[in-house]
Amino acid sequence: MLRVTLAPPRHLATRCCASARPAYKLTVAYDGTAYLGFQLQPNERTSTVQKELEGALCKLLHEPRELLGLAAAARTDAGVHAAGQVVSFSAAEPFASGPERLLFGLNSLLPDDIRVVVCSPASPGFSARFRAVGKRYVYSLDAAPIADPLRRRHAAHVWQALDLEAMRLAASHFLGTHDFSAFGNVATVERTPHRTVSRCDLVSGVEPRHLRVVVEGSGFLYRQVRNMVGALLLVGKGAHPSATREALESGLRMPHLAAAPAHGLCLDRVWYADEPDAPPELVSLALLADNDMLRVREPSPCPSEFSESLF
């Protein structure tokens, strides 16, 4: 007999087998220079942030990586940095010495360019990826004729003079919910190209050469932020500010658009609905998505198992 089930999206779904294991939430910072991104790669010799984290966790918890169920809020690309990446995993039992000792234990095993800055218990079945309601990326620019060698790993050098006001006008066109196909990676197929950007600001530092592009939103296509920054640089060098709006409306990539270099990008913050500083508009957007959850399905043998969502 069929029944109608109120089923939350995948990021709220909890399966019986996973809920039995204690869950943890880590906030992780890393310099991405030496890594081929966050995500584990098929080639075991490839160095990734996930590989280092799982290796340290396996030593401390004496469990194989397959049981950890490690997930990250964002799978940062090769060379991209993070100040506030969020990672979730589960363990067979609570860490005997508590989260603080787990944090220090992990940092004693991790390389110097990766650090766990916060470790806390999480609700059963917590997923850093699917429960995130928003992210903030910061792209750093070194805008001066001669590059600053001390910032070469974390800021992209631009030697040409930039029209900052034109860039700010172009950035304003990104605000709101749009089809960002023109700013995604052409080789990647996404479930939907529509994304919501709640902030896109060009911020000047104490020194005029230190510029930051701050982008906040519910989620992003692969390389979307780097392509957005690349578009702003084209405008700063002479393209008309309306070019970003026209690309959004047409879905066509801007002529000569190239993604900004990876090393200038940093995942600065990930928000969850229960955090007091989470942007209200992004929390509301997530709640609206959660309301679209009526499903028709067969009864489940597990009372706490929810049906899959489209999101």
N, C-alpha and C positions, 0 to 999 in steps of 0.2 A: 504494500500500500504506500502510495506516494504521500509525502507531507511537505509543507512549506517551512523552510528553516531560515531563521534570521541569521545570516552568515556574515561576519565581519570580513574585511579584506585580508589578504594574505599576511599583511604586517601585523594583524591582530590575532591570526590563527594560532592555536596552540594544540599540538597533538599530545595524546596521552603519554607516549613513550618519552617525549622530550620534557614534559612538565615534571617528571619524577626526578630529574637531575637538577641540582642547584645551578643557577645561572649567575654569571658575572658580567659586569660592564666595565670596560677599560677606556680611558681617554689616553690617546697615544700621540706623541709628537715625534717627527722624524725629518731628517734631511734626506731627500729622495735622490740625491746626486748619484749614489752608488747602486741604486736599485732599479730593476726593470719593472717598476710600478709596485702597487700593493699586492695584487692578486698572485696566488701561487701559479707557477707555469708548469707545463708538462715536462719540460727538461729539468730534472732534479738539480742540475748544476747551476741553474739560473738563480741569481740572487734577488729575492723579493722581500718586502717587509713582512708579508704573511708567513713566509717560510721561517724567518727569524723568530717571529712571535710564537708560532706553533712549536718550533724546536725548543724554545725556553719553557713553554707550558708543558710539553711532554716530559721534560726532565723533572720539573717540579711536581707534577701531578701523577707521574708514572702511568700515563694513558697514551694510547696511540692517537695520532692526529685525527683519524676518522671519527672518533667518538666526541671530540671537542665541539664540533659543529661551529667552528669559528666563522663569524660573519662581520663585515665592516660596513659602516654607513656609506662609504664611497670607495670605489676601486680606483684610486689615483693612478695616473699614467706614469710611465717611466720618466724620472727626473723631477716629478712634482713633489712638493713638500707638504707637510701637515703640522699644524700647531694644535688641532683639536679633532683629529680622527677619533671615531668611536668604534669600539670592537666589542662583540659579545661572544661568549662561549659558555659551555656547561661542563660540569665536573661530576664524577661519580658520587662524591660527597663533599660537604663544605671543607674548604682548606682549614686544616686544624689550627693554624696560628692566626687566622683572620686575614681580612683583605689587605691590611697594612703590611704584614709580613709577605704576603703574596706579591705586592707591588715591589718591595725591596728585593725579593728573590728573583723576580723577573728582570729587574734592572741590573742585577749582578751578572746575569747570563747574556743579556742583550749587548750588541755592539754599541759603541759610543754614539752613533748617529741615530739611535732609536731609544726612546724613553717612554715608559708608562708614567703618566703624571697623576692619574687618578685611578683607583681601583675600588669598586663597590659592588655589593650583592645586587642582583636584579630580580625582577619578578620571574617566576617560572615561564619558560618559553619566550623570554625577551629576545628580540632580534634587532640588533643595531641598524640593520639595513631597512627592514620593513616598517619599523615603528618611528623612524625619523620623519619629522614634519617639515624640516627646512634645513638649508645649509648656507653658509657664508664662505665665499672664496675671496681672497685678496690677491691681486696681481700687482707686483712691484716693478716699477720702471726706473731706470737710471737715465734721465734725460739730460745729457750734456755732451759736448763735442768729444771729450776724452772720458773713457770708461773708468769707473772707480773699481780698482782691482779687489778691494775688500768686499764688494757687493756682487762680484761676478757670478757667484753660485746661486744667488737668491733674487736677482733683479735683472731684467732684460735691458740691455743698453740700446738707447735710441740717440743717435748723434744729430739728427735733423731737428730744427726748431719745430715745435708743435703748436697748433692753434687750439689752446685748451678750451676756450669757449665753444668752438665748433664741436669739439669732442664731447663736451657736456650736453650740448643740444642733441647730438646723435645718440648719446647714452640714454636720454630720456625716452626715446622711442622704444626701448626694450621693456619698459615698465608695463606690467599687466600680463594677461594670458594671451599667448600668440602661438602660431605654428612656427617653430624655430627650425624648420627643415633646412633653411638657407644657412644656418649656423651650426648644424650638426656635422658629423663625419659622413661623407658621402658613401662610404663603404659599409656603414652600420645601419641595420634595419631595426627601428624601435617600434614598440607596441603602439605608441602614439607620439607624434612630434610636438604635441602641445605642452607647453610648460608655462609656469607663472613666475615672473621675476618681480620681486617687491622692492628691490633697491638696486640701482646701478649708478654709482657715484665716482667721479674722478676727484681724488683728494690730494691736495698738495701738502708736502711735508714742511718741516722747519726750513730745510734747504730746498730751493726751487727745483733742483734736479731730482729730488725724491718724490715721485708720483706713485699713487696707488689707485687701482680700479677696484672698488668694493662691490661685489655682486652677491645679492641674497635672493633665494627663491626656494620653491617647493622641491625642485629637483632639476637636473640638467641632462641634456643629451650628451653623448660622448663627444668630448672636446668642444662643447658649446661655449664655455667661458673663454677658452683660448681663442676661439674664432670671433667672439664678441670683441675681445680686446684687439685682435688683429684688425677688425673693422674700424674700431675707434682710432687706431693708429693711421689707417688709410685716410680717415677724415682729418686727423691732425696734420697730415702731410699735404692736404689739398683737396681731397674728395668732398663732395657736398654733404652736409649733415643729413639731408633727406635720404641718403643712400641706405641707411640702416632701416628706415621705415619702408622704403620701396622693396628692400629684400624680404622683409617680413610679410608684406602684402602679396608679393609675387611668388615667394618660395624659391626664388632663384638666387644663387650665390653671387655676391658682389664680385665684379671683375677684379682680378689680381689679389683676391683675398687669400691670405695665408694665416694659419693659426699662429698666435704668438708663441715664442719658445716656452718649452715646458718648465724650465728652471725658474721662471718668474712667478709661477702660480703656487699658492699655498691654500690648502683646506684649513680655514681658520676656525670654523665653529659648526657644530651639528646640534640641532634643537629637537627636543621631544616634547610632547603635549603637556607633560606634567611639570615642566621647568618654568619657573616664574618669569624668566626673561625671554621666553619663546615669543617671536613676533605674532601678535594676535591674528593678523590676516592669514598667516601660514597655518596656524592652528585651526582657524575657521575653515580653511580650504580642506584640511585633512578630515575634519569632522563631516563636511559635506560629502566627501568621497566615502566616508564610512557609512553614511546613511543610504547609499546605493548598494544594498546588500541582501535583497530578497533572492532566495534560491529555491528551486524545486529539486529535491534529491531523495534518495532512498534513506531509510533510517540507518544511522551509524551504530555499530556495535559498541562504540566508545562514546558515552554521553557528552564528554567535553570536546569532542572532535568537531570542528567547524568545516563547512564546505569551502572549496576554493573560491576566490574572488577574481574578478577580472583585473584588479589593480595590484 
